């Protein structure tokens, strides 16, 4: 649980077989999150990560990315090879470069 770490600016969590959830809620200074290659990672909470501009979350087992609508600075998202379905709603992320 990394929630409430207001000074956290970058997180790299890669290659953990037993990781099932990451809670980054309230990490208001978080700019980059790299959480790729975590095959059993089913959810990530990004609520109030308003400074997040880059999310790399490919090759995880995601069923949901919670709080994505609060990531108003998001410019780049890579969520390939997950269980999210065919689309991710990024309509609230006006800065995403497609």
C-alpha positions as CSV (number, residue, x, y, z in Angstrom):
1,X,0.0,0.0,0.0
2,X,1.6,3.2,-1.2
3,X,-1.4,5.4,-0.7
4,X,-1.0,8.9,0.8
5,X,2.7,9.2,-0.2
6,X,2.3,12.8,-1.3
7,X,6.0,13.3,-2.1
8,X,6.3,10.2,-4.3
9,X,7.3,11.3,-7.8
10,X,8.2,8.0,-9.5
11,X,7.4,4.3,-8.9
12,X,8.9,1.2,-10.6
13,X,7.4,-2.1,-9.7
14,X,8.2,-4.8,-12.2
15,X,8.3,-8.5,-12.4
16,X,6.5,-9.5,-9.1
17,X,4.6,-12.8,-9.5
18,X,2.6,-12.5,-6.3
19,X,1.6,-8.8,-6.5
20,X,-2.2,-8.5,-7.0
21,X,-3.0,-4.9,-6.2
22,X,-1.2,-1.5,-6.0
23,X,-2.8,1.4,-4.2
24,X,-1.2,4.8,-5.1
25,X,-4.2,6.9,-4.1
26,X,-3.3,10.4,-3.0
27,X,0.3,10.4,-4.5
28,X,-0.4,13.9,-5.8
29,X,3.2,14.4,-7.0
30,X,3.5,11.1,-8.8
31,X,4.6,11.8,-12.4
32,X,5.7,8.4,-13.7
33,X,4.4,4.9,-12.8
34,X,6.0,1.8,-14.4
35,X,4.2,-1.3,-13.1
36,X,4.7,-3.7,-16.1
37,X,5.3,-7.4,-16.2
38,X,3.3,-8.2,-13.0
39,X,1.1,-11.1,-14.3
40,X,-1.2,-11.4,-11.3
41,X,-1.6,-7.6,-10.8
42,X,-5.4,-7.3,-11.1
43,X,-6.0,-3.7,-10.0
44,X,-4.3,-0.4,-9.5
45,X,-5.7,2.6,-7.7
46,X,-4.6,6.0,-9.2
47,X,-7.2,8.2,-7.5
48,X,-5.9,11.7,-7.0
49,X,-2.7,11.2,-8.9
50,X,-3.2,14.5,-10.7
51,X,0.5,14.9,-11.7
52,X,0.8,11.5,-13.3
53,X,1.7,12.0,-16.9
54,X,3.2,8.6,-17.9
55,X,1.7,5.2,-17.0
56,X,3.4,2.0,-18.2
57,X,1.3,-1.0,-17.2
58,X,1.7,-3.6,-19.9
59,X,1.7,-7.4,-19.4
60,X,-0.2,-7.3,-16.1
61,X,-3.5,-9.1,-15.3
62,X,-5.5,-5.9,-14.9
63,X,-9.2,-6.0,-14.8
64,X,-9.5,-2.3,-13.8
65,X,-7.5,0.9,-13.4
66,X,-9.3,2.8,-10.7
67,X,-9.1,6.6,-10.6
68,X,-7.9,7.1,-14.1
69,X,-10.4,9.9,-14.5
70,X,-8.5,11.9,-11.8
71,X,-5.2,11.7,-13.7
72,X,-5.7,15.0,-15.5
73,X,-2.0,15.4,-16.5
74,X,-1.8,12.0,-18.2
75,X,-0.1,12.2,-21.6
76,X,1.0,8.6,-22.2
77,X,-0.5,5.3,-21.2
78,X,0.7,1.8,-22.2
79,X,-1.6,-0.9,-21.0
80,X,-1.2,-3.6,-23.6
81,X,-1.7,-7.3,-22.8
82,X,-4.1,-6.9,-19.9
83,X,-7.7,-8.0,-19.2
84,X,-9.2,-4.5,-19.5
85,X,-11.3,-5.3,-22.6
86,X,-11.0,-3.7,-26.0
87,X,-10.9,0.0,-24.9
88,X,-9.9,2.2,-22.0
89,X,-11.9,5.4,-21.4
90,X,-9.5,8.2,-21.5
91,X,-12.0,10.9,-22.5
92,X,-11.3,12.8,-19.3
93,X,-7.5,12.9,-20.0
94,X,-7.4,15.7,-22.5
95,X,-3.5,15.7,-22.7
96,X,-3.1,12.1,-23.9
97,X,-1.2,11.8,-27.1
98,X,-2.7,9.1,-29.3
